[in-house]
């Protein structure tokens, strides 16, 4: 299961090029225009062609019904998802959208059980790659979207290379090829939020090199400030802290090779071990807030928004919430290079994608809902809220402040071909191995090299099942 270096780079770094180059290929924004189809779909992995004279299903003709929808979103993004779901209900009063929200840490296991139950949701978000989508496809729990992709233009909405993050073989074994299984509604990038007033009080500007970043952390510690505010009780944020370092220590081939299963790539490479050693060193130096491994990410964000901490590693999805609490006092940058002037490298991707359950008896309605939740109107809402969308929307205005810094950083990564995929796309065992092991590395309970060897062993065990 290997790919050429060029193929991997294109699929990884053009993932959100639609933000700057792609035209929207969606159908009507209101999702209407067809006739009713009442015959239920079977529960196999085969898909049914959408109904309607023009091929677009009209939710108004679905009768009184409830659409069960699952998500693991939180914060501002959850509010936006809820807003669009409410607007769908307002447009189609016959359809009740029942939104079930689960925290990301427990979501994969709970979703698998839910999709395999007699009360499976109709629509659910997944997570790219083998982290969640692959196992769902392998278990026959979500549908391939080919018929609806053709009707709504999902197969033309994003550049083909971008679509590789949304495609899988029908057996779930091969990531990056095969039919479309999901439709995304947002993009993201991992970097650093910072308190502008606190950084200025230290006599410092936003760091332009990795050395300057470390010097700023030391200065904050010496001034009795909290250098890094983050909560890791859910374990996955610790991996995101790792992302802020490994992009500078590990090679592109290391990172992409791990994600796409390239021969010779390993978590135990010199650059990856160096990153783990660095974040463990930061922990030992007291750069993280006290009790970070027992602090919830949401609580850490609230504390940072209230003025605790100089830096807060996190994803772009947190920008809108911090802008609300901090106003112009919050800034954002991705990890600076080792040498001034070098291109910055950072982790990011499409965000979650919407999927249709194989057990849904109303897949045409589910597809119409997905179109509503991913079309230009939704993208405009996300962009104007300060988030990153997946499409270029000509009349959307990025808010001033931190949102513009996020967009500028993201577009710079795209232009430099230096946006790397999430390492946990590589293995469905992230929740069982990657996340807790990284937490142990940060706490000092597991030596970095030993921990990465454990993660690599789990990945190799998984790859052996791919054939």
C-alpha positions as CSV (number, residue, x, y, z in Angstrom):
1,X,0.0,0.0,0.0
2,X,2.5,2.5,-1.1
3,X,2.4,5.6,-3.3
4,X,4.9,7.7,-5.1
5,X,6.3,10.7,-3.2
6,X,4.6,13.1,-5.6
7,X,1.2,11.4,-5.4
8,X,1.4,11.5,-1.6
9,X,2.4,15.2,-1.6
10,X,-0.4,16.2,-4.0
11,X,-3.1,14.4,-2.0
12,X,-1.9,15.7,1.3
13,X,-1.2,19.4,0.5
14,X,-3.9,20.3,-2.0
15,X,-6.5,19.1,0.4
16,X,-8.1,22.5,0.7
17,X,-7.0,24.1,-2.5
18,X,-10.7,24.6,-3.2
19,X,-10.4,27.6,-0.9
20,X,-8.3,29.4,-3.4
21,X,-8.8,27.7,-6.8
22,X,-11.9,25.5,-7.0
23,X,-15.3,26.5,-8.2
24,X,-18.4,25.2,-6.4
25,X,-20.1,22.4,-8.3
26,X,-23.1,22.1,-6.1
27,X,-26.7,21.8,-7.1
28,X,-29.4,24.2,-6.0
29,X,-28.6,25.7,-2.6
30,X,-32.1,24.9,-1.2
31,X,-31.7,21.3,-2.2
32,X,-35.2,21.3,-3.9
33,X,-36.5,20.5,-7.3
34,X,-37.5,16.8,-7.4
35,X,-40.4,14.5,-6.8
36,X,-41.0,12.2,-3.8
37,X,-39.5,8.8,-3.4
38,X,-41.0,6.7,-0.6
39,X,-39.5,3.3,-1.3
40,X,-37.0,2.6,1.5
41,X,-33.5,1.7,0.7
42,X,-32.1,-1.7,1.5
43,X,-29.4,-1.8,4.2
44,X,-26.6,-3.3,2.1
45,X,-23.6,-1.3,1.0
46,X,-25.1,-0.7,-2.4
47,X,-26.5,2.8,-3.0
48,X,-29.8,3.8,-4.5
49,X,-30.1,6.4,-7.3
50,X,-31.6,9.7,-6.0
51,X,-35.1,10.5,-7.0
52,X,-36.7,13.4,-8.9
53,X,-37.0,14.4,-12.5
54,X,-33.8,16.5,-12.3
55,X,-32.2,13.9,-10.0
56,X,-32.4,16.2,-7.0
57,X,-34.6,14.9,-4.1
58,X,-37.1,17.4,-2.6
59,X,-37.1,17.0,1.2
60,X,-40.6,18.6,1.2
61,X,-41.9,15.4,-0.4
62,X,-40.4,13.1,2.3
63,X,-43.5,13.3,4.5
64,X,-43.4,13.8,8.2
65,X,-40.1,12.3,9.2
66,X,-37.1,12.6,11.5
67,X,-33.5,12.6,10.3
68,X,-31.1,11.3,12.9
69,X,-27.7,13.0,12.7
70,X,-24.5,12.4,14.7
71,X,-21.6,14.8,15.2
72,X,-18.5,15.2,17.4
73,X,-18.2,18.9,16.8
74,X,-18.0,21.4,19.6
75,X,-17.7,25.2,20.3
76,X,-18.3,27.6,17.4
77,X,-18.4,24.8,14.8
78,X,-21.2,23.0,16.7
79,X,-23.1,26.2,16.8
80,X,-22.8,26.6,13.0
81,X,-23.8,23.0,12.4
82,X,-26.8,23.5,14.6
83,X,-27.7,26.7,12.9
84,X,-27.7,25.1,9.4
85,X,-29.6,22.1,10.7
86,X,-32.2,24.5,12.2
87,X,-32.4,26.4,8.8
88,X,-33.0,23.1,7.1
89,X,-35.9,22.3,9.4
90,X,-37.3,25.8,8.8
91,X,-37.1,25.3,5.0
92,X,-38.7,21.8,5.3
93,X,-41.0,21.8,8.4
94,X,-41.9,18.2,7.7
95,X,-38.4,17.1,8.6
96,X,-37.2,17.1,12.1
97,X,-33.4,17.0,12.5
98,X,-32.4,15.2,15.7
99,X,-28.7,16.2,16.3
100,X,-26.8,13.8,18.7
101,X,-23.5,15.3,20.0
102,X,-20.7,13.2,21.4
103,X,-17.2,14.2,22.5
104,X,-14.5,13.4,20.1
105,X,-12.6,11.1,22.4
106,X,-15.4,8.6,22.7
107,X,-17.1,9.3,19.4
108,X,-15.4,6.7,17.2
109,X,-16.3,3.7,19.4
110,X,-19.8,5.0,20.1
111,X,-20.5,5.8,16.4
112,X,-19.5,2.3,15.3
113,X,-22.0,0.8,17.8
114,X,-24.7,3.3,16.8
115,X,-24.3,2.6,13.0
116,X,-24.5,-1.1,13.6
117,X,-27.6,-0.9,15.8
118,X,-31.3,-1.1,14.9
119,X,-31.5,2.7,15.6
120,X,-28.6,3.8,13.4
121,X,-28.4,7.5,12.5
122,X,-29.1,8.5,8.9
123,X,-26.2,10.9,8.7
124,X,-23.0,11.1,10.7
125,X,-19.6,12.7,10.5
126,X,-16.5,10.5,10.3
127,X,-12.8,11.2,10.4
128,X,-10.5,11.0,7.4
129,X,-8.3,8.0,6.6
130,X,-8.0,4.9,8.7
131,X,-8.7,6.8,11.9
132,X,-12.4,6.2,11.5
133,X,-13.7,6.3,7.9
134,X,-11.7,3.2,6.9
135,X,-13.1,0.9,9.6
136,X,-16.7,2.2,9.0
137,X,-16.4,1.3,5.3
138,X,-14.7,-2.0,6.0
139,X,-17.6,-2.9,8.4
140,X,-20.2,-1.9,5.7
141,X,-21.6,0.9,7.9
142,X,-21.5,3.8,5.5
143,X,-22.5,4.1,1.9
144,X,-20.5,5.1,-1.1
145,X,-21.9,8.3,-2.5
146,X,-21.4,7.9,-6.2
147,X,-25.0,8.4,-7.3
148,X,-25.5,11.5,-5.2
149,X,-22.0,12.9,-6.0
150,X,-23.0,12.9,-9.6
151,X,-26.3,14.7,-8.9
152,X,-25.0,17.3,-6.6
153,X,-21.7,17.8,-8.2
154,X,-19.7,16.5,-5.2
155,X,-17.3,14.7,-7.6
156,X,-16.6,18.0,-9.3
157,X,-16.7,20.4,-6.3
158,X,-13.1,19.7,-5.2
159,X,-10.0,19.1,-7.4
160,X,-9.5,15.4,-8.0
161,X,-6.3,15.3,-5.9
162,X,-8.2,16.8,-3.0
163,X,-10.9,14.2,-3.3
164,X,-8.3,11.5,-2.5
165,X,-8.9,12.3,1.2
166,X,-12.5,11.5,0.7
167,X,-12.1,8.3,-1.3
168,X,-11.7,4.7,-0.2
169,X,-11.9,1.3,-1.9
170,X,-15.3,-0.3,-1.2
171,X,-13.7,-2.8,1.2
172,X,-12.1,0.0,3.2
173,X,-8.6,-1.4,2.6
174,X,-7.2,1.3,0.3
175,X,-7.2,5.0,1.3
176,X,-7.0,7.6,-1.4
177,X,-8.7,5.7,-4.3
178,X,-12.2,4.4,-5.1
179,X,-15.6,6.0,-4.8
180,X,-16.4,9.1,-2.7
181,X,-17.6,8.2,0.8
182,X,-17.8,11.6,2.5
183,X,-18.4,15.3,1.9
184,X,-16.5,17.8,4.0
185,X,-17.8,21.2,5.3
186,X,-14.7,22.8,6.8
187,X,-10.9,22.8,6.8
188,X,-8.4,23.3,9.5
189,X,-4.7,23.8,10.4
190,X,-2.9,23.3,13.7
191,X,-0.8,26.2,15.1
192,X,-0.4,28.6,18.0
193,X,-2.8,31.1,19.5
194,X,-1.1,33.8,21.5
195,X,-2.0,36.6,23.9
196,X,-0.7,39.7,22.2
197,X,-0.6,41.8,25.4
198,X,1.3,39.2,27.4
199,X,3.8,38.6,24.6
200,X,4.4,42.3,24.2
201,X,4.8,42.7,28.0
202,X,7.7,40.2,27.7
203,X,9.3,42.6,25.2
204,X,8.7,40.1,22.4
205,X,7.2,39.9,18.9
206,X,5.6,36.8,17.4
207,X,8.5,34.3,16.8
208,X,10.0,34.0,13.4
209,X,12.1,30.9,14.1
210,X,11.7,27.9,16.2
211,X,14.5,29.1,18.4
212,X,12.6,32.3,19.0
213,X,9.5,30.3,20.0
214,X,11.5,28.4,22.6
215,X,13.1,31.6,23.9
216,X,9.6,33.1,24.3
217,X,8.5,30.0,26.3
218,X,11.5,30.4,28.5
219,X,10.9,34.1,29.0
220,X,7.2,33.4,29.9
221,X,8.3,30.8,32.5
222,X,10.9,33.2,34.0
223,X,8.2,35.9,34.3
224,X,5.9,33.5,36.2
225,X,3.5,33.4,33.3
226,X,2.0,30.1,32.0
227,X,4.0,29.5,28.8
228,X,1.6,27.0,27.2
229,X,-2.1,26.6,28.1
230,X,-3.7,23.4,27.0
231,X,-5.8,20.6,28.4
232,X,-5.0,16.9,27.6
233,X,-7.5,14.9,29.7
234,X,-9.0,13.7,26.3
235,X,-5.5,12.8,25.2
236,X,-5.8,13.9,21.5
237,X,-4.6,17.5,22.3
238,X,-1.2,16.1,23.3
239,X,-0.7,14.7,19.8
240,X,-1.5,18.2,18.4
241,X,1.2,19.7,20.6
242,X,3.5,17.1,19.0
243,X,2.4,18.3,15.6
244,X,3.7,21.8,16.4
245,X,7.2,20.3,16.7
246,X,7.5,17.3,14.4
247,X,6.9,19.5,11.3
248,X,10.3,21.0,12.1
249,X,12.2,17.9,13.1
250,X,10.8,15.2,10.8
251,X,11.0,15.1,7.0
252,X,8.1,15.4,4.7
253,X,8.7,11.8,3.6
254,X,8.5,10.7,7.3
255,X,5.1,12.3,7.8
256,X,3.5,11.5,4.5
257,X,4.9,8.0,4.5
258,X,3.4,7.2,7.9
259,X,0.0,8.4,6.8
260,X,-0.1,6.7,3.4
261,X,1.8,3.5,4.4
262,X,5.0,4.2,2.3
263,X,7.7,1.6,2.7
264,X,10.4,2.7,5.2
265,X,8.4,5.4,6.9
266,X,8.2,5.0,10.7
267,X,7.3,6.7,13.9
268,X,10.7,5.7,15.2
269,X,12.7,7.8,12.6
270,X,15.2,10.2,14.0
271,X,13.1,13.2,13.3
272,X,10.0,11.8,14.9
273,X,11.9,10.8,18.1
274,X,13.4,14.3,18.2
275,X,9.9,15.8,18.3
276,X,8.8,13.5,21.1
277,X,11.9,14.3,23.1
278,X,11.3,18.0,22.6
279,X,7.7,18.0,23.9
280,X,8.8,15.8,26.8
281,X,11.5,18.4,27.5
282,X,9.0,21.2,27.5
283,X,6.9,19.3,30.0
284,X,9.9,18.7,32.3
285,X,10.8,22.4,32.1
286,X,7.3,23.3,33.3
287,X,6.2,25.1,30.1
288,X,2.7,23.4,30.3
289,X,0.0,24.6,32.7
290,X,0.0,22.7,35.9
291,X,-2.3,19.6,35.8
292,X,-2.5,19.7,32.0
293,X,-3.1,16.0,31.6
294,X,-6.2,16.3,33.9
295,X,-7.6,19.5,32.2
296,X,-10.3,19.4,29.6
297,X,-9.5,21.1,26.3
298,X,-12.7,23.3,26.6
299,X,-11.7,24.4,30.1
300,X,-8.2,25.2,28.9
301,X,-9.6,27.3,26.1
302,X,-11.8,29.2,28.5
303,X,-8.9,29.9,30.8
304,X,-6.8,31.1,27.9
305,X,-9.6,33.3,26.8
306,X,-9.8,34.8,30.3
307,X,-6.1,35.7,30.2
308,X,-4.2,32.7,31.5
309,X,-1.2,31.7,29.4
310,X,0.9,33.3,26.7
311,X,0.5,30.6,24.1
312,X,-2.2,28.0,23.4
313,X,-1.5,25.3,20.8
314,X,-4.7,24.4,18.9
315,X,-6.6,24.1,15.7
316,X,-8.0,26.9,13.6
317,X,-11.5,25.8,14.6
318,X,-10.9,27.5,18.0
319,X,-10.3,31.0,16.4
320,X,-13.9,32.2,16.5
321,X,-14.4,31.3,20.2
322,X,-11.2,33.0,21.2
323,X,-12.0,36.0,19.1
324,X,-15.3,36.3,21.0
325,X,-13.6,36.1,24.4
326,X,-10.3,38.0,23.7
327,X,-11.2,40.3,20.8
328,X,-8.1,41.8,19.1
329,X,-5.9,40.5,21.9
330,X,-5.6,37.0,20.3
331,X,-3.2,36.2,17.5
332,X,-2.3,33.1,15.5
333,X,0.7,31.7,13.7
334,X,1.9,28.2,12.7
335,X,5.2,27.0,14.0
336,X,8.0,29.1,12.6
337,X,10.9,27.4,10.7
338,X,14.3,26.5,12.1
339,X,15.9,29.1,10.0
340,X,14.4,32.5,9.2
341,X,12.9,32.7,5.7
342,X,12.4,29.0,5.3
343,X,8.8,27.9,4.4
344,X,6.7,27.0,7.4
345,X,5.3,23.5,7.7
346,X,2.2,22.6,9.6
347,X,-0.5,19.9,10.1
348,X,-4.0,20.4,8.7
349,X,-6.6,19.0,6.4
350,X,-10.3,18.9,5.5
351,X,-12.3,18.7,8.7
352,X,-14.9,16.1,9.3
353,X,-17.0,14.8,6.4
354,X,-20.7,13.8,6.4
355,X,-21.6,10.2,5.6
356,X,-24.8,8.3,4.9
357,X,-25.5,5.2,7.0
358,X,-26.1,2.0,5.1
359,X,-29.1,1.3,7.5
360,X,-30.8,4.6,6.7
361,X,-34.2,4.0,5.0
362,X,-34.1,7.6,3.6
363,X,-30.8,8.0,1.9
364,X,-32.1,10.5,-0.6
365,X,-33.2,12.8,2.2
366,X,-29.9,12.2,3.9
367,X,-28.0,13.2,0.7
368,X,-30.2,16.4,0.4
369,X,-29.3,17.3,4.0
370,X,-25.6,16.7,3.3
371,X,-25.8,19.0,0.3
372,X,-27.5,21.7,2.4
373,X,-24.8,21.3,5.1
374,X,-21.9,21.6,2.7
375,X,-23.0,24.0,-0.1
376,X,-22.0,27.6,-0.7
377,X,-24.4,29.0,1.9
378,X,-22.8,26.9,4.6
379,X,-19.3,27.8,3.4
380,X,-20.1,31.5,3.5
381,X,-21.4,31.0,7.1
382,X,-18.2,29.3,8.2
383,X,-15.9,31.7,6.5
384,X,-17.7,34.8,7.8
385,X,-17.7,33.3,11.3
386,X,-13.9,33.2,11.1
387,X,-13.5,29.5,10.3
388,X,-11.9,27.8,7.3
389,X,-14.3,26.5,4.7
390,X,-13.6,24.0,1.8
391,X,-14.8,26.3,-1.0
392,X,-13.9,29.7,-2.4
393,X,-17.0,31.9,-1.9
394,X,-16.5,35.1,-3.8
395,X,-18.8,37.3,-1.7
396,X,-17.7,35.9,1.7
397,X,-15.8,38.3,3.9
398,X,-13.2,37.0,6.4
399,X,-13.6,38.9,9.7
400,X,-10.8,41.1,10.8
401,X,-8.4,40.0,13.5
402,X,-7.3,36.4,14.3
403,X,-9.5,35.0,11.5
404,X,-7.5,36.8,8.9
405,X,-4.2,35.6,10.5
406,X,-5.5,32.0,10.3
407,X,-6.5,32.4,6.7
408,X,-3.2,34.0,5.8
409,X,-1.2,31.2,7.5
410,X,-3.3,28.5,5.8
411,X,-3.0,30.0,2.4
412,X,0.7,30.4,2.8
413,X,1.0,26.7,3.6
414,X,-1.0,25.8,0.5
415,X,1.1,28.1,-1.7
416,X,4.3,26.6,-0.3
417,X,3.1,23.0,-0.6
418,X,3.8,22.5,3.1
419,X,0.5,21.4,4.6
420,X,0.9,17.9,6.1
421,X,-1.9,15.5,7.0
422,X,-2.8,14.4,10.5
423,X,-0.6,11.4,11.5
424,X,-3.6,9.7,13.2
425,X,-5.1,9.3,9.7
426,X,-2.7,6.3,9.4
427,X,-4.2,4.0,11.9
428,X,-7.7,3.3,13.4
429,X,-6.1,2.6,16.8
430,X,-5.3,6.2,17.6
431,X,-7.7,6.3,20.6
432,X,-6.2,3.1,22.0
433,X,-2.5,3.6,21.3
434,X,-1.4,6.9,19.8
435,X,-3.3,9.3,22.1
436,X,-2.6,7.6,25.5
437,X,1.0,6.9,24.6
438,X,1.6,10.6,23.7
439,X,-0.1,11.5,27.0
440,X,2.4,9.2,28.8
441,X,5.3,10.8,27.0
442,X,4.2,14.3,28.0
443,X,3.8,13.2,31.6
444,X,7.2,11.6,31.7
445,X,5.8,8.1,32.4
446,X,7.1,6.7,29.1
447,X,10.4,7.5,27.4
448,X,9.9,9.1,24.0
449,X,11.6,6.5,21.9
450,X,9.8,3.7,23.8
451,X,6.5,5.3,23.3
452,X,7.0,5.9,19.6
453,X,8.1,2.3,19.1
454,X,4.8,1.2,20.7
455,X,2.9,3.4,18.3
456,X,4.8,2.1,15.3
457,X,4.3,-1.5,16.4
458,X,0.5,-0.9,16.4
459,X,0.7,0.7,13.0
460,X,2.6,-2.2,11.6
461,X,0.1,-4.6,13.0
462,X,-2.6,-2.7,11.3
463,X,-0.8,-2.5,8.0
464,X,-0.4,-6.2,8.0
465,X,-4.1,-6.5,7.8
466,X,-4.2,-4.4,4.6
467,X,-2.7,-7.2,2.6
